[in-house]
Amino acid sequence: MAAAAPEPAPEPKPKRKTRKSLFSRRFFQLGGQGLVVSLAIHGVLLFLATAWVVSITTSQKKEPSTFATGAGGGRGGERAIAQKAKAKPNSPKSLTKSSTKITSKSANAQIALPEMPDVSRAALGAMASSSKGFGGGAGGGVGGATGLGKGGKNFTGRSVMGMKISGANIAVYFDNSSSMEPYLSGVEKQIKEQFPNADVFRYFGIFNLNQDGEVVGGKPNQKYAIETVEQIAASRRGGNRMSANDPGKLSPAGRNLLGSKDAQFRVGGVGAWIEAMLVQKQYDAIVIFSDFEDGIVQYRTKGEPRPQLVFDADLKGASDNRTDAEKAWEERWVKTFALATERKAPRLYLYSTLQEPQDLYKRCVAASGGEFKIVTLPRAGIFPSPKKK
């Protein structure tokens, strides 16, 4: 019997194909493969950057700087103490040391220069040798006129009739008496050539009147028991009033001053004018042109049946019978003019055609750092008088 044929071997089952999920197929279709690579690269870069910053910060850490200071006076003064000082970024260094004051004296005046930063001796020598003076040419030269400028910006020294006047804005008082009137136009011309914007005021004489310790004309609408400048002018001119100032020739500041103070200046003359100028801010210097013949007089009316003359600056000897309170106004003037070195008051400059100004004026000139000069006025022109030996 024939053997049975072997059964055929079963065919291998075909491998089952795995299907990608719907999310995977859409993710890779939309470029997800590139996104994965990009994220991996950025992750590596972020890690490297973080490691670099940490290493640099750690290496740059330093201990706070220290410096040694003296322990102070006494027996412990030789010891040094180490102190830690925190650095302050962007804090500017101060270049100004303790200020010094330089003074110059001459036969005519004492001048206090403005306070200046303490600089090296070499720099001071260079400044002293320059004809431009201190403060970058703001004042007069050291070897020239005694009136020196304030220094700093916008202040220039300019010579007028042999005297150097320092200031950007100046006001001028003209003694408009009959003896001075013929010369005023020529003097004004010379001043205007150097200071075109100068404000020039004209009032009668050079009277400085004081009643009971107050400057006549220093306050508006005051009544006085003594004769005022306006009354003196009327009596000397046969009843004619003083000539008026021309507002058109004044700066806006000068017009405002004239409009508010003209009545006071007519009553008190140069005394009232100086009183007003001491509180003005627009003028760097004030100039007075006169023969200084009218002087400074003071009366006492309180408790007196009639005004009593207690002081006349032109009388020699023991002619001052004022109390300390009655002459306090003089010290106030001097102290206020001294503020010119700090640019808080005007400098004072005086021209006299006849005699030296009274002592009070000279004290104010010296305190402010200004100057006074005696000039002669011949018909041919104006020339400074020879210096006294």
URURGI-V810325 format. One record per helix or strand of 3 or more residues. SS is the DSSP state (H for helix, E for strand). FROM is the first residue (numbers start at 0). TO is the last residue. If there is no record, write none. Layout:
ss: {SS | SS}
from: {FROM | FROM}
to: {TO | TO}
This chain:
ss: {H | H | E | H | E | E | E | H | H | E | E | E | H | E | E | H | H | H | E | E | E | H | E | H | E}
from: {21 | 31 | 65 | 73 | 79 | 102 | 109 | 120 | 133 | 156 | 162 | 169 | 177 | 198 | 207 | 228 | 246 | 251 | 284 | 295 | 307 | 327 | 346 | 358 | 370}
to: {28 | 58 | 69 | 77 | 83 | 104 | 111 | 128 | 136 | 159 | 165 | 174 | 193 | 202 | 210 | 235 | 248 | 276 | 289 | 299 | 311 | 341 | 351 | 367 | 375}
